[in-house]
């Protein structure tokens, strides 16, 4: 497990999966082979698998422990969920909860779950299958969803509710939380604690959020899917094929990188390969990321 200390706060990565996932030309519609030539020396082996020709993709949660809270950022894809559009996530059986317990946290200990957005691989462990029903996995937690995001993906009324990319996701992983009375629909910026603030970061999805941690003069940013791969630090114009509003996604990404560079903050994305977090620097308008000083 990867663990980091930021001020008074402990952060631990809880893995669901780590595997070569997508060829770069699939994930990034504007990909050019020159990008691989330019960055191959540091992309392989942690971020690019030479044998398969695929980018390494991690699916994980960030577990945050403060003095009074136990918070999960994003809840991966989950087990037992039919996902015919994504073979990678279809009817999974992973030891995610066992890994959470190995980190010293039982599901009942979690006080908050933040879903940076409501895509299939960020909400799955919100619920688990019990006696044929989807029930909250973290029964004592408040689940934080962007109001804009929830309204967009709601299958009964939202614009995106019937898009194939999220088929079944709202019904088995979001609506049961709302119906259980555990959901807080928020309008960022939203202060979760004195140290943690949820902020709007749209583009990848309509209500996509990030969370900013400030503790004892140190900063960390949980960036969700603002970026999927570290190559986007160096090539911030690259959008994933899953970004709903491409130009807005680029603007949000660049603003995030500028912020991380100016604050020397730790950036903790949702899908980077090992070591899964890094620090961004800027020189002459060009960004780079270091994994050596975390």
C-alpha positions in Angstrom: 0.0 0.0 0.0 1.1 3.5 -0.8 0.9 5.9 2.2 1.7 9.6 2.4 1.6 12.1 5.2 0.5 15.7 4.4 0.6 17.9 7.4 -1.5 16.1 10.1 -3.3 13.9 7.6 -2.5 10.3 6.5 -3.4 9.2 3.0 -3.4 5.6 1.9 -4.1 4.1 -1.5 -6.6 1.2 -1.6 -6.2 -0.8 -4.7 -8.9 -2.5 -6.7 -6.9 -3.3 -9.8 -3.7 -2.3 -11.6 -3.2 -3.5 -15.2 -2.4 -2.6 -18.8 -5.7 -1.3 -20.0 -5.9 0.8 -23.1 -3.7 1.5 -26.2 -2.7 5.1 -26.0 -4.4 5.8 -29.4 -7.7 4.6 -28.0 -7.6 6.5 -24.7 -6.4 9.7 -26.3 -8.1 10.4 -29.7 -5.4 13.0 -30.5 -2.5 10.7 -29.7 0.5 10.8 -32.0 3.3 8.2 -32.1 5.8 11.0 -31.4 4.5 11.3 -27.9 5.5 7.7 -27.1 9.0 8.3 -28.6 9.3 11.5 -26.6 8.3 10.0 -23.2 9.1 6.3 -23.5 12.1 6.4 -21.2 10.1 7.3 -18.2 6.7 5.9 -19.2 7.9 2.3 -19.1 7.4 0.2 -17.1 5.2 1.8 -14.5 2.9 3.7 -16.9 3.3 1.9 -20.2 3.6 -1.8 -20.8 6.0 -2.4 -23.7 4.8 -6.0 -24.3 1.1 -5.2 -24.8 1.5 -1.7 -26.0 -1.0 -0.5 -23.5 -1.0 2.2 -20.8 -1.1 1.0 -17.2 -4.3 2.0 -15.5 -4.9 1.8 -11.7 -8.3 1.7 -10.2 -8.1 2.8 -6.6 -9.5 4.8 -3.8 -7.7 7.3 -1.6 -8.3 6.8 2.1 -7.8 9.9 4.1 -7.5 9.8 7.9 -7.8 13.1 9.8 -8.2 13.5 13.6 -11.9 13.1 13.3 -12.8 11.7 9.9 -12.2 8.6 7.8 -12.8 9.6 4.1 -12.7 7.6 0.9 -12.2 9.5 -2.4 -13.8 7.5 -5.2 -15.1 4.0 -4.7 -13.8 2.1 -7.8 -15.9 -0.3 -9.9 -17.2 -2.7 -7.3 -18.0 -6.4 -7.2 -20.8 -8.4 -8.8 -22.0 -5.6 -11.1 -23.0 -6.3 -14.7 -21.0 -4.0 -16.9 -21.3 -5.4 -20.5 -19.9 -2.2 -22.0 -16.6 -2.6 -19.9 -15.3 -6.1 -19.8 -12.7 -5.0 -17.3 -15.4 -4.2 -14.7 -18.0 -6.8 -15.6 -19.0 -9.0 -12.7 -15.7 -8.4 -10.8 -14.6 -10.3 -7.7 -11.8 -8.3 -6.1 -10.5 -8.2 -2.5 -11.0 -4.5 -2.2 -12.7 -4.6 1.2 -10.0 -6.9 2.5 -7.4 -4.4 1.4 -9.3 -1.7 3.2 -9.4 -3.7 6.4 -5.7 -4.4 6.0 -5.2 -0.7 6.1 -6.9 -0.7 9.5 -10.4 0.5 8.4 -13.6 -1.5 8.4 -16.5 -0.3 6.2 -18.4 0.8 9.3 -15.5 3.2 10.2 -15.8 5.3 7.1 -17.4 8.7 7.8 -17.5 10.1 4.3 -17.3 8.9 0.7 -16.6 11.5 -2.0 -17.3 10.5 -5.6 -15.4 13.0 -7.7 -17.9 12.1 -10.5 -20.3 9.3 -11.2 -18.6 7.2 -13.8 -18.6 3.5 -13.6 -15.2 3.2 -12.0 -15.7 5.8 -9.3 -18.9 4.7 -7.6 -18.9 0.9 -7.6 -18.2 0.2 -4.0 -20.8 2.7 -2.8 -22.9 -0.5 -2.6 -22.6 -4.2 -2.3 -24.9 -7.1 -3.1 -26.7 -8.5 -0.1 -29.5 -11.0 -0.4 -30.2 -9.9 -3.9 -30.3 -6.1 -3.0 -27.8 -3.3 -3.4 -27.1 -1.9 0.0 -24.7 0.8 1.2 -21.2 -0.6 1.7 -20.3 2.1 4.2 -23.5 2.3 6.3 -22.3 5.1 8.7 -20.9 7.3 6.0 -22.3 10.4 4.3 -21.8 10.1 0.5 -21.0 13.3 -1.2 -22.1 13.8 -4.8 -22.0 16.9 -6.9 -25.6 18.0 -7.4 -24.9 18.8 -11.1 -23.4 15.4 -11.6 -26.2 13.5 -9.9 -28.8 15.4 -11.9 -27.0 14.7 -15.1 -26.7 10.9 -14.6 -30.1 10.3 -13.0 -31.8 7.7 -15.2 -35.2 9.1 -14.5 -34.6 12.7 -15.5 -31.0 13.5 -16.5 -29.5 14.2 -19.9 -26.9 11.4 -19.5 -29.1 9.0 -17.7 -29.3 6.6 -20.5 -25.9 6.9 -22.1 -24.3 3.5 -22.7 -21.1 4.5 -20.9 -22.9 4.4 -17.6 -25.5 1.8 -18.2 -26.9 0.5 -14.9 -24.5 2.5 -12.8 -26.8 5.1 -11.3 -29.4 2.4 -10.5 -27.1 0.0 -8.6 -24.5 2.4 -7.2 -26.0 5.8 -6.7 -29.8 5.6 -6.3 -29.6 3.1 -3.4 -27.5 5.6 -1.5 -30.0 8.4 -2.1 -32.9 6.2 -1.2 -31.1 5.2 2.0 -30.9 8.8 3.0 -27.1 8.8 3.0 -26.4 11.1 0.1 -25.5 14.8 0.4 -25.9 16.6 -2.9 -23.3 19.4 -2.8 -22.7 22.6 -4.8 -18.9 23.2 -4.8 -17.0 24.9 -3.3 -17.9 22.8 -0.3 -15.9 22.7 3.0 -15.9 19.1 4.2 -13.5 19.9 7.1 -11.2 22.7 8.1 -8.5 21.0 6.0 -10.5 19.6 3.1 -12.4 21.5 0.4 -14.3 20.1 -2.5 -14.1 22.2 -5.7 -15.7 22.1 -9.1 -13.4 20.9 -11.9 -15.8 20.3 -14.9 -14.9 19.1 -18.4 -14.3 15.4 -17.9 -18.0 15.2 -16.8 -20.5 18.0 -16.1 -20.2 18.0 -12.3 -16.6 16.6 -11.9 -15.0 17.7 -8.7 -11.6 17.7 -7.0 -10.7 17.8 -3.4 -8.0 20.1 -1.9 -6.2 19.3 1.3 -4.3 22.0 3.2 -2.7 21.0 6.5 0.2 22.7 8.3 1.3 24.6 5.3 1.3 21.6 3.0 -1.1 20.9 0.0 -2.4 17.9 -1.7 -5.0 17.7 -4.5 -7.2 14.6 -5.2 -7.7 15.3 -8.9 -10.1 12.5 -9.9 -10.1 12.2 -13.7 -8.8 15.6 -14.5 -6.0 13.5 -15.9 -5.9 9.7 -16.6 -2.2 9.3 -17.3 1.0 11.2 -16.3 1.8 11.9 -20.0 -1.0 14.5 -19.8 1.1 16.5 -17.4 3.7 16.9 -20.2 1.0 17.1 -22.9 -1.9 18.8 -21.2 -3.9 19.3 -24.4 -4.5 15.6 -24.5 -8.1 14.7 -23.6 -9.3 11.1 -22.9 -12.0 9.7 -25.1 -14.2 9.8 -22.0 -14.0 13.6 -21.6 -17.5 15.1 -22.2 -16.5 18.7 -22.8 -13.0 18.7 -24.4 -12.1 22.3 -24.4 -13.4 22.8 -20.8 -11.4 19.7 -19.8 -8.2 21.2 -21.2 -8.8 24.5 -19.4 -9.5 22.7 -16.1 -6.4 20.5 -16.5 -4.1 23.4 -17.2 -5.4 25.4 -14.3 -4.9 22.4 -12.0 -1.3 21.9 -13.2 -0.5 25.6 -12.7 -2.0 25.4 -9.2 0.0 22.2 -8.3 3.2 23.7 -9.6 2.8 27.0 -7.7 2.0 25.2 -4.4 4.5 22.4 -4.8 1.5 20.3 -3.8 1.2 16.5 -4.0 -1.2 15.5 -6.8 -3.1 12.2 -6.2 -5.0 11.2 -9.4 -7.5 8.3 -9.7 -5.7 6.2 -12.3 -1.9 6.8 -12.4 0.4 3.7 -12.2 3.1 3.3 -9.5 3.8 5.3 -7.4 0.4 6.8 -8.1 1.1 10.3 -6.9 3.7 13.0 -7.7 4.7 16.7 -7.7 4.3 19.0 -10.7 6.8 21.6 -11.8 6.6 24.3 -14.5 9.3 25.8 -16.5 8.8 28.1 -19.5 5.1 27.2 -19.7 5.9 23.5 -19.9 4.9 21.1 -17.1 6.6 17.9 -15.8 6.0 15.6 -13.0 8.4 14.1 -10.4 7.8 10.9 -8.5 11.0 11.0 -6.5 10.1 13.6 -3.9 6.8 12.4 -2.5 
